[in-house]
Amino acid sequence: GENVEQHPSTLSVQEGDSAVIKCTYSDSASNYFPWYKQELGKGPQLIIDIRSNVGEKKDQRIAVTLNKTAKHFSLHITETQPEDSAVYFCAANDSGGGADGLTFGKGTHLIIQP
Amino acid sequence: NAGVMQNPRHLVRRRGQEARLRCSPMKGHSHVYWYRQLPEEGLKFMVYLQKENIIDESGMPKERFSAEFPKEGPSILRIQQVVRGDSAAYFCASSPPGTARNTIYFGEGSWLTVV
């Protein structure tokens, strides 16, 4: 099955600076890579996703890059704001069996320092 | 998260009791997933269901856990004879039918505490 590693586990940046979170995956057949943001006491919220036929996708201050050869993908947040503070999870789809489920990284706790 | 409804949001059970968690998917979604999240950990896949069918339960513990998604009504995750280690947040997610089904949307979760 798929294995997803996520780094760092905690990231603290000054407000206005950029934040980068990196993930690697093991299953070369995976073709869908979403990112979720989870605030305390709430469910994960999809913020951006990328499919394997593109290398980069951008949505305002958020961008995701994908390197299929190296099997890694990254989340970039620019001009960070206090409301960006949350736990961020990357995921990759599990192409094995009939799951169509997602395998998640262990999360990155992003702290925006005012 | 809007649209995937989970209840109860918080549930306290004594060891040995049963816990039932309910999930109504977003309108138009026919695929339901259950995930478990332990404190300070990521989300672990448990089961994937479509109406009246369990498609993949490879993440479900072999005993005490079961899930269903009947033709009518919400999906139910049932935990029998709960133990302290079952304390976690249980998230339901749903996705639409068709090729975009990997795009899943989560509910707000049900927090189970076993005392």
Interface residues (C-beta under 8 A of the other chain):
Chain A: Q6 Y32 P34 Y36 K42 G43 P44 Q45 L46 D49 F89 N93 D94 G97 G98 A99 D100 G101 L102 T103 F104 G105 K106 G107
Chain B: N1 V4 Q6 H31 Y33 Y35 E41 G42 L43 K44 F45 Y48 I55 D56 S58 G59 F91 R101 N102 T103 I104 Y105 F106 G107 E108 G109
